[in-house]
């Protein structure tokens, strides 16, 4: 059995502000340890449940947040930016039996959720697939499904769990904090959160046969609504891109791999933004 883990930081217990999520902000070094330990808890539980291989993917900021020397020695870690498939880099290599989103967050249009955003918080207002608004989890869920990998477990704040179960169904979940707003929450301690993630992982793998990959057949209409006009100005210069209004573009892509590639090019990379 092979298990895949993609980790973000905004949904990690104890993280409630942008300063905690980026260097050199207050508590960033602590937050990256909490993130690392959350991934380690999921990995250790997966091994205990019979996994032969666990691949984790650092999917926050510059993808160099997880402290590799704090992970179980059998875990393999995907790191670095400008990589294929973005937040699920490496999920296409071999066959994974199930995947976890650890420390993820709500989308930019959700009514609440700690540090909720979609793709890049200061740039993107909304992403839509075939007319339906998606969060980051909603975007990467069918991308993993393209490669036959089901989402089986998640961890994050209470609103993230609610939002994600709304489209992913009865995935196992660990609520590690309860959002009081965009920058406020009641949180478990990191140690207690790791216990919840351990239990969630064991439950998910215990019923792994109940989960099926979710696919979106192509072609797919990808729409991106930006918070400012310049990205739409630039992208609309491409002949295949349609300008819908001052802030929104649409492009037809063959499948979710194409959608991921377009988003990577469209958003570029800026280490000052999530």
SERO-4910 file (N, C-alpha, C, O; in steps of 0.05 Angstrom, whole numbers):
BEGIN
 pado doro    nc1    nc2    nc3   cac1   cac2   cac3    cc1    cc2    cc3    oc1    oc2    oc3
  Unk    A     17    -24      0      0      0      0     18     25      0     36     27     16
  Unk    A     11     44    -18     26     69    -20      7     92    -13    -16     93    -22
  Unk    A     16    110      4      0    132     14     14    158      7     38    161      9
  Unk    A     -3    178     -1      7    204     -9     -4    225     11    -28    223     18
  Unk    A     12    244     19      4    265     37     13    292     25     36    296     19
  Unk    A     -7    310     22      0    338     14     -5    356     38    -27    355     50
  Unk    A     14    372     46     12    388     70     14    418     64     31    427     49
  Unk    A     -5    433     77     -4    462     76     -1    471    105     -1    455    124
  Unk    A      1    497    110      6    507    137    -18    521    150    -20    522    174
  Unk    A    -35    534    133    -56    550    145    -76    534    161    -89    545    179
  Unk    A    -79    508    156    -97    491    171    -84    476    193    -96    458    205
  Unk    A    -59    483    200    -45    470    222    -54    482    249    -58    506    251
  Unk    A    -56    465    269    -64    474    296    -44    496    306    -20    492    303
  Unk    A    -55    517    317    -38    539    327    -33    561    308    -24    583    316
  Unk    A    -38    557    282    -33    578    262    -58    594    258    -79    583    250
  Unk    A    -57    620    262    -80    637    259    -74    663    244    -93    677    236
  Unk    A    -49    670    239    -42    695    225    -23    690    203     -9    670    202
  Unk    A    -23    709    184     -4    707    161     25    708    171     42    695    158
  Unk    A     31    723    192     58    725    202     69    698    212     93    692    211
  Unk    A     51    680    221     59    654    229     66    636    205     80    616    208
  Unk    A     54    643    182     56    625    159     80    630    141     86    615    123
  Unk    A     94    653    145    115    661    128    139    671    143    136    685    164
  Unk    A    164    665    135    187    677    148    189    706    140    181    714    118
  Unk    A    200    724    157    211    718    184    190    723    205    197    733    227
  Unk    A    165    718    200    143    725    218    145    712    245    159    692    249
  Unk    A    131    723    264    130    713    291    119    684    290     98    679    278
  Unk    A    132    666    304    124    638    306    126    622    281    116    599    280
  Unk    A    138    633    259    139    616    234    156    591    240    148    569    231
  Unk    A    178    594    253    195    570    258    180    550    275    182    526    271
  Unk    A    164    559    294    147    541    309    126    528    292    121    504    293
  Unk    A    113    545    275     92    535    257    102    513    238     87    494    233
  Unk    A    126    516    228    136    496    210    142    470    224    141    448    212
  Unk    A    149    472    250    152    447    266    125    434    270    123    409    268
  Unk    A    104    450    276     78    439    280     68    426    254     56    404    254
  Unk    A     74    438    231     67    427    205     82    401    201     70    381    192
  Unk    A    108    400    206    124    376    203    113    354    221    111    331    212
  Unk    A    107    360    246     98    339    264     70    329    256     64    305    261
  Unk    A     54    346    244     28    336    235     31    316    212     17    296    211
  Unk    A     49    322    194     55    303    172     66    278    183     59    256    174
  Unk    A     85    280    202     97    257    214     76    239    228     77    215    227
  Unk    A     56    252    241     35    236    254     19    220    234     13    197    239
  Unk    A     12    232    212     -3    218    191     14    196    179      4    173    175
  Unk    A     40    201    175     57    181    163     61    157    181     60    134    173
  Unk    A     66    163    207     70    141    226     45    124    228     47     99    230
  Unk    A     22    136    228     -3    121    229     -6    104    204    -16     81    206
  Unk    A      1    115    181     -1    100    156     17     76    157      9     54    148
  Unk    A     41     79    166     59     56    168     48     35    188     49     11    182
  Unk    A     37     45    210     26     26    229      2     11    218     -4    -12    226
  Unk    A    -12     23    198    -35     10    186    -27     -7    161    -44    -17    147
  Unk    A     -1    -10    157      8    -28    136     19    -15    111     26    -29     92
  Unk    A     21     11    110     33     24     86     62     16     83     77     15    102
  Unk    A     69     11     58     97      4     52    113     28     44    137     28     46
  Unk    A     99     49     34    112     73     25     94     97     30     70     96     25
  Unk    A    106    119     40     91    144     44    107    166     31    131    170     37
  Unk    A     94    181     13    106    204      0     91    229     10     67    230      7
  Unk    A    106    248     21     94    273     30    103    295     12    124    295      0
  Unk    A     85    315      9     90    338     -9     87    364      7     66    369     18
  Unk    A    108    380      8    108    406     20     95    425      1    106    431    -20
  Unk    A     71    435      8     54    450    -11     48    478     -2     28    490     -9
  Unk    A     65    490     14     61    517     24     85    535     16    108    526     17
  Unk    A     78    560      9     98    581      5    120    571    -15    113    566    -39
  Unk    A    145    569     -7    166    561    -25    171    531    -24    191    521    -35
  Unk    A    153    516    -12    155    487    -10    180    477      4    191    457     -3
  Unk    A    190    494     23    213    486     39    207    492     68    223    504     82
  Unk    A    184    484     77    175    489    104    179    464    122    187    467    145
  Unk    A    173    441    112    175    416    128    204    410    134    221    411    116
  Unk    A    209    404    159    236    397    168    241    368    164    231    351    179
  Unk    A    255    361    143    257    334    134    270    316    155    264    292    156
  Unk    A    287    327    172    301    310    192    283    304    216    291    289    234
  Unk    A    258    315    217    239    308    238    218    288    228    201    280    244
  Unk    A    220    280    203    201    261    192    211    232    197    235    228    201
  Unk    A    193    213    198    201    185    200    220    178    177    216    188    154
  Unk    A    239    162    182    261    159    162    251    145    136    265    148    116
  Unk    A    228    132    137    219    119    113    202    137     95    195    130     72
  Unk    A    196    161    104    180    180     88    198    193     67    221    199     72
  Unk    A    187    196     43    200    211     21    185    238     19    161    239     21
  Unk    A    201    259     14    189    286     14    193    300    -13    215    302    -23
  Unk    A    171    311    -24    172    327    -48    174    356    -39    158    366    -23
  Unk    A    195    370    -50    200    398    -42    205    414    -68    209    403    -89
  Unk    A    205    441    -65    213    458    -86    190    468   -103    169    456   -105
  Unk    A    195    491   -116    174    505   -132    178    499   -162    197    486   -171
  Unk    A    159    510   -178    158    506   -207    160    477   -214    176    469   -231
  Unk    A    143    461   -201    143    432   -206    116    425   -219     97    439   -215
  Unk    A    116    403   -233     90    394   -245     70    387   -223     77    376   -202
  Unk    A     45    393   -228     22    385   -212     20    401   -185      4    394   -168
  Unk    A     36    422   -182     32    440   -159     31    427   -132     50    413   -124
  Unk    A      9    430   -118      6    421    -91      4    390    -88      5    380    -66
  Unk    A      2    376   -110      3    347   -109     25    336   -127     23    316   -140
  Unk    A     48    350   -126     71    342   -141     79    313   -134     82    307   -110
  Unk    A     84    297   -154     93    269   -150     70    249   -147     75    225   -146
  Unk    A     45    258   -147     23    240   -143     19    222   -168      5    202   -167
  Unk    A     31    230   -190     29    215   -215     49    193   -218     49    178   -237
  Unk    A     67    191   -199     89    171   -201     82    146   -186     81    145   -162
  Unk    A     77    125   -202     68    100   -190     38    102   -183     24    120   -192
  Unk    A     28     83   -168      0     82   -161     -3     85   -130      6     68   -115
  Unk    A    -16    107   -122    -22    111    -94    -50    101    -88    -68    104   -104
  Unk    A    -53     88    -65    -78     76    -57    -97     97    -44   -121     93    -43
  Unk    A    -85    118    -33   -101    139    -20    -85    163    -14    -60    161    -13
  Unk    A    -98    186    -11    -84    211     -6    -97    226     17   -121    224     23
  Unk    A    -81    242     31    -89    259     52    -82    288     47    -60    294     36
  Unk    A   -100    307     54    -94    335     54    -91    343     84   -110    344     98
  Unk    A    -67    349     92    -61    356    120    -55    386    122    -38    397    108
  Unk    A    -70    400    140    -65    428    144    -76    446    122    -66    468    119
  Unk    A    -96    437    108   -107    454     86   -128    473     97   -134    473    121
  Unk    A   -139    490     79   -156    513     88   -179    517     68   -180    504     47
  Unk    A   -197    534     76   -220    540     59   -212    557     34   -190    567     33
  Unk    A   -230    558     15   -226    574     -9   -231    603     -4   -242    611     17
  Unk    A   -224    620    -24   -225    649    -21   -253    660    -18   -257    681     -7
  Unk    A   -273    646    -29   -301    656    -28   -317    644     -5   -340    651     -2
  Unk    A   -305    626     11   -320    615     34   -325    637     54   -309    656     57
  Unk    A   -346    635     69   -354    656     88   -335    659    111   -334    680    124
  Unk    A   -319    638    117   -300    640    139   -277    620    134   -273    611    112
  Unk    A   -263    613    156   -240    595    154   -215    611    158   -211    632    147
  Unk    A   -197    599    174   -171    612    181   -154    615    156   -147    595    143
  Unk    A   -147    640    149   -129    645    127   -138    633    100   -122    625     84
  Unk    A   -165    632     97   -175    620     72   -168    636     47   -169    660     47
  Unk    A   -160    622     26   -154    634      1   -153    612    -20   -156    588    -14
  Unk    A   -151    620    -45   -148    600    -67   -124    607    -84   -123    628    -97
  Unk    A   -105    589    -84    -81    591   -101    -61    612    -91    -40    606    -80
  Unk    A    -68    638    -94    -51    660    -85    -69    681    -72    -86    693    -86
  Unk    A    -66    685    -47    -85    701    -31    -87    730    -40   -109    741    -39
  Unk    A    -65    742    -49    -66    770    -57    -73    774    -86    -75    797    -95
  Unk    A    -76    753   -101    -79    755   -130   -106    745   -140   -119    758   -156
  Unk    A   -115    722   -130   -138    708   -140   -162    711   -122   -160    707    -98
  Unk    A   -185    718   -134   -210    719   -118   -225    693   -121   -236    683   -101
  Unk    A   -226    681   -145   -242    657   -148   -232    641   -172   -223    652   -192
  Unk    A   -234    614   -169   -227    596   -191   -252    578   -195   -264    568   -176
  Unk    A   -259    574   -221   -282    558   -228   -275    537   -248   -259    542   -267
  Unk    A   -286    513   -244   -283    491   -263   -311    485   -274   -329    478   -259
  Unk    A   -314    487   -300   -340    483   -313   -362    499   -299   -384    489   -296
  Unk    A   -355    523   -291   -375    541   -280   -378    539   -250   -391    556   -238
  Unk    A   -367    518   -237   -370    515   -208   -345    525   -193   -323    518   -200
  Unk    A   -350    541   -172   -327    551   -156   -314    529   -141   -327    511   -130
  Unk    A   -287    529   -141   -272    509   -127   -251    522   -108   -240    543   -114
  Unk    A   -247    509    -85   -225    516    -67   -200    503    -78   -200    489    -99
  Unk    A   -178    506    -63   -153    491    -71   -159    461    -70   -151    446    -88
  Unk    A   -172    453    -48   -178    424    -46   -196    415    -68   -194    393    -78
  Unk    A   -215    433    -75   -234    426    -97   -220    424   -124   -230    411   -142
  Unk    A   -198    438   -127   -183    438   -152   -165    413   -153   -164    399   -173
  Unk    A   -152    407   -131   -132    385   -131   -145    358   -127   -133    337   -132
  Unk    A   -170    357   -116   -184    332   -113   -187    318   -140   -180    294   -142
  Unk    A   -198    331   -161   -200    317   -187   -174    314   -201   -171    297   -218
  Unk    A   -154    331   -195   -128    327   -207   -116    301   -197   -104    286   -213
  Unk    A   -118    295   -172   -109    269   -162   -126    246   -174   -115    225   -181
  Unk    A   -152    251   -177   -169    231   -190   -161    225   -218   -165    202   -227
  Unk    A   -150    244   -232   -140    239   -259   -120    216   -260   -118    202   -280
  Unk    A   -105    213   -238    -85    192   -236    -95    168   -219    -79    151   -211
  Unk    A   -121    168   -214   -133    145   -200   -129    145   -170   -130    124   -158
  Unk    A   -123    168   -158   -117    169   -130   -141    182   -115   -148    205   -121
  Unk    A   -153    168    -96   -175    179    -81   -166    195    -57   -146    188    -44
  Unk    A   -180    216    -51   -176    231    -26   -190    215     -4   -214    210     -6
  Unk    A   -176    209     18   -188    192     39   -188    206     66   -203    197     84
  Unk    A   -172    226     70   -171    239     96   -161    268     95   -145    275     77
  Unk    A   -171    285    113   -164    313    113   -160    323    142   -172    311    160
  Unk    A   -145    344    145   -144    358    171   -142    388    166   -131    397    146
  Unk    A   -154    403    185   -154    432    182   -175    444    201   -182    431    221
  Unk    A   -184    468    196   -204    480    214   -232    469    207   -236    455    188
  Unk    A   -251    477    225   -278    466    222   -291    474    196   -306    457    185
  Unk    A   -287    498    186   -299    506    161   -287    491    137   -301    485    118
  Unk    A   -261    487    138   -248    471    116   -260    443    115   -266    434     93
  Unk    A   -263    431    138   -274    404    138   -303    404    126   -310    387    110
  Unk    A   -319    423    135   -346    425    124   -346    430     94   -361    417     79
  Unk    A   -330    449     85   -329    455     57   -320    432     40   -332    426     19
  Unk    A   -299    418     49   -288    396     33   -306    372     32   -308    359     12
  Unk    A   -318    366     55   -337    344     55   -361    350     37   -375    331     28
  Unk    A   -366    375     32   -388    383     14   -384    373    -14   -404    368    -28
  Unk    A   -360    370    -23   -355    360    -51   -341    333    -51   -343    318    -71
  Unk    A   -327    326    -30   -311    301    -29   -325    279    -15   -316    256    -15
  Unk    A   -349    284     -3   -364    263     10   -353    256     37   -341    273     51
  Unk    A   -357    232     46   -351    223     73   -322    216     77   -316    194     86
  Unk    A   -304    234     70   -276    229     77   -272    232    107   -286    246    120
  Unk    A   -252    218    117   -246    220    145   -233    247    150   -220    258    133
  Unk    A   -238    258    174   -229    286    180   -219    289    208   -229    276    227
  Unk    A   -199    306    212   -190    314    238   -193    344    240   -179    359    226
  Unk    A   -211    354    256   -214    382    261   -194    390    283   -196    380    306
  Unk    A   -175    407    276   -154    414    296   -158    442    307   -144    451    325
  Unk    A   -177    458    295   -184    484    306   -211    492    295   -221    482    276
  Unk    A   -223    512    309   -250    521    303   -248    551    296   -242    567    313
  Unk    A   -253    557    271   -249    584    261   -269    603    273   -293    598    274
  Unk    A   -259    626    283   -275    648    292   -275    671    272   -289    691    276
  Unk    A   -261    668    251   -258    688    230   -234    682    213   -222    660    215
  Unk    A   -226    701    197   -203    697    179   -177    695    194   -158    682    186
  Unk    A   -175    710    217   -150    711    232   -154    704    261   -140    715    278
  Unk    A   -173    686    267   -178    679    295   -189    651    296   -205    642    278
  Unk    A   -182    636    317   -192    609    320   -188    600    349   -171    611    364
  Unk    A   -203    579    356   -197    564    380   -183    538    371   -194    523    355
  Unk    A   -159    533    381   -143    512    370   -135    491    391   -131    497    414
  Unk    A   -133    466    382   -120    445    397    -90    452    400    -79    468    385
  Unk    A    -77    441    420    -48    443    421    -37    426    399    -50    407    389
  Unk    A    -12    431    390      0    414    369      1    385    376     -4    368    359
  Unk    A      6    379    401      7    350    409    -20    337    407    -22    315    397
  Unk    A    -41    351    416    -68    340    414    -76    338    385    -90    318    378
  Unk    A    -68    357    368    -75    356    340    -62    331    327    -75    318    310
  Unk    A    -38    325    334    -24    302    323    -39    276    331    -40    257    315
  Unk    A    -49    275    355    -65    252    363    -90    249    346    -98    227    338
  Unk    A   -103    272    340   -127    271    323   -120    262    295   -135    247    283
  Unk    A    -98    272    285    -90    264    257    -82    235    256    -89    221    237
  Unk    A    -69    225    277    -63    196    279    -88    180    277    -90    161    262
  Unk    A   -108    187    294   -133    172    294   -148    174    268   -159    154    258
  Unk    A   -149    198    256   -162    202    230   -149    184    209   -163    172    193
  Unk    A   -123    184    208   -108    168    188   -114    139    190   -118    125    170
  Unk    A   -115    129    215   -121    101    219   -150     94    210   -154     73    198
  Unk    A   -168    112    216   -196    107    207   -198    107    177   -211     89    165
  Unk    A   -184    126    164   -186    127    135   -174    102    121   -186     91    103
  Unk    A   -151     94    130   -138     71    118   -154     45    125   -154     26    110
  Unk    A   -166     45    148   -183     22    156   -206     18    138   -217     -5    136
  Unk    A   -215     39    123   -237     35    104   -229     46     77   -246     57     62
  Unk    A   -204     41     70   -193     53     45   -208     43     20   -210     57      0
  Unk    A   -219     19     22   -234      9     -2   -260     23     -7   -271     20    -29
  Unk    A   -269     39     11   -295     54      8   -292     79     -9   -312     91    -17
  Unk    A   -267     88    -14   -262    113    -27   -255    108    -57   -241     90    -64
  Unk    A   -266    125    -74   -261    123   -102   -250    149   -113   -256    171   -103
  Unk    A   -233    148   -133   -222    172   -145   -244    188   -158   -263    177   -168
  Unk    A   -241    215   -157   -260    233   -170   -248    246   -194   -227    259   -192
  Unk    A   -260    242   -217   -249    253   -242   -269    274   -254   -293    272   -250
  Unk    A   -258    293   -268   -273    310   -286   -264    305   -314   -241    311   -321
  Unk    A   -281    295   -331   -274    290   -358   -271    316   -374   -286    335   -370
  Unk    A   -251    316   -392   -246    340   -408   -263    340   -433   -275    320   -440
  Unk    A   -262    362   -448   -248    387   -441   -261    402   -418   -285    398   -412
  Unk    A   -245    418   -404   -254    432   -380   -252    462   -384   -232    472   -394
  Unk    A   -274    477   -377   -273    506   -377   -262    516   -351   -274    513   -330
  Unk    A   -238    528   -352   -225    539   -328   -228    569   -329   -220    583   -347
  Unk    A   -240    580   -307   -243    609   -304   -228    618   -280   -229    605   -259
  Unk    A   -215    641   -282   -200    653   -260   -208    682   -258   -205    697   -276
  Unk    A   -218    689   -234   -225    717   -228   -203    728   -210   -199    719   -188
  Unk    A   -189    749   -220   -167    761   -205   -178    784   -187   -200    794   -192
  Unk    A   -162    792   -168   -169    815   -151   -161    841   -164   -170    863   -156
  Unk    A   -144    840   -184   -134    864   -198   -135    859   -228   -135    836   -237
  Unk    A   -135    880   -244   -137    877   -273   -112    867   -287   -114    852   -307
  Unk    A    -87    875   -279    -64    868   -295    -61    838   -302    -54    833   -325
  Unk    A    -65    819   -284    -63    791   -293    -82    784   -316    -75    769   -334
  Unk    A   -107    794   -314   -126    789   -335   -117    802   -361   -121    791   -383
  Unk    A   -106    827   -359    -96    841   -382    -75    824   -397    -76    820   -421
  Unk    A    -56    813   -381    -34    798   -393    -43    772   -405    -36    766   -428
  Unk    A    -59    757   -390    -67    730   -400    -85    732   -424    -86    714   -441
  Unk    A   -101    753   -426   -120    756   -448   -105    762   -474   -118    762   -495
  Unk    A    -79    767   -473    -64    770   -498    -60    743   -512    -55    742   -536
  Unk    A    -63    721   -497    -61    695   -509    -85    689   -526   -108    694   -517
  Unk    A    -82    679   -550   -106    675   -568   -126    655   -557   -150    657   -564
  Unk    A   -118    636   -541   -136    616   -531   -151    625   -506   -169    611   -496
  Unk    A   -144    649   -495   -156    659   -470   -178    679   -477   -174    698   -492
  Unk    A   -202    675   -465   -224    693   -469   -227    712   -445   -225    703   -422
  Unk    A   -230    737   -450   -234    757   -428   -264    760   -423   -279    768   -440
  Unk    A   -272    753   -398   -300    754   -392   -309    781   -381   -331    790   -387
  Unk    A   -291    793   -365   -296    821   -356   -269    832   -348   -248    821   -355
  Unk    A   -269    854   -333   -244    867   -326   -225    850   -310   -201    854   -311
  Unk    A   -236    831   -295   -219    816   -277   -219    786   -282   -204    771   -269
  Unk    A   -234    776   -302   -238    747   -305   -231    738   -333   -237    751   -353
  Unk    A   -217    715   -334   -210    702   -359   -221    673   -359   -225    661   -338
  Unk    A   -224    662   -383   -232    634   -386   -215    622   -408   -209    634   -428
  Unk    A   -208    596   -403   -193    581   -423   -202    552   -422   -209    542   -401
  Unk    A   -204    540   -445   -211    511   -447   -185    495   -445   -166    500   -460
  Unk    A   -185    476   -427   -161    458   -424   -170    430   -428   -194    423   -424
  Unk    A   -152    412   -437   -160    385   -444   -168    368   -420   -185    350   -422
  Unk    A   -156    373   -397   -161    357   -373   -150    372   -349   -141    395   -351
  Unk    A   -150    359   -325   -141    372   -301   -111    377   -301   -101    395   -288
  Unk    A    -96    360   -315    -67    365   -318    -63    391   -332    -45    407   -325
  Unk    A    -78    396   -353    -76    421   -368    -85    444   -351    -73    466   -353
  Unk    A   -105    441   -334   -114    462   -316    -93    469   -297    -88    493   -291
  Unk    A    -79    449   -286    -58    454   -267    -34    468   -280    -23    487   -268
  Unk    A    -27    460   -304     -5    473   -318    -12    502   -324      5    520   -321
  Unk    A    -36    508   -333    -44    535   -339    -43    552   -313    -33    575   -314
  Unk    A    -53    542   -291    -52    557   -266    -24    563   -257    -18    585   -248
  Unk    A     -6    544   -261     22    549   -254     34    571   -270     49    588   -259
  Unk    A     29    572   -295     39    593   -313     26    619   -307     39    640   -306
  Unk    A     -1    618   -303    -16    643   -299     -9    658   -274     -8    682   -273
  Unk    A     -3    642   -253      3    655   -227     32    660   -222     39    675   -205
  Unk    A     49    646   -237     78    650   -233     86    642   -205     74    625   -193
  Unk    A    106    656   -195    116    650   -169    126    675   -155    143    689   -166
  Unk    A    116    680   -131    125    703   -115    126    693    -86    105    688    -74
  Unk    A    150    690    -74    152    679    -48    140    696    -26    140    687     -3
  Unk    A    131    720    -32    119    737    -11     89    731     -8     76    743      9
  Unk    A     78    714    -26     49    708    -25     43    679    -22     59    662    -31
  Unk    A     21    672     -9     12    645     -6     -3    636    -31    -12    613    -32
***
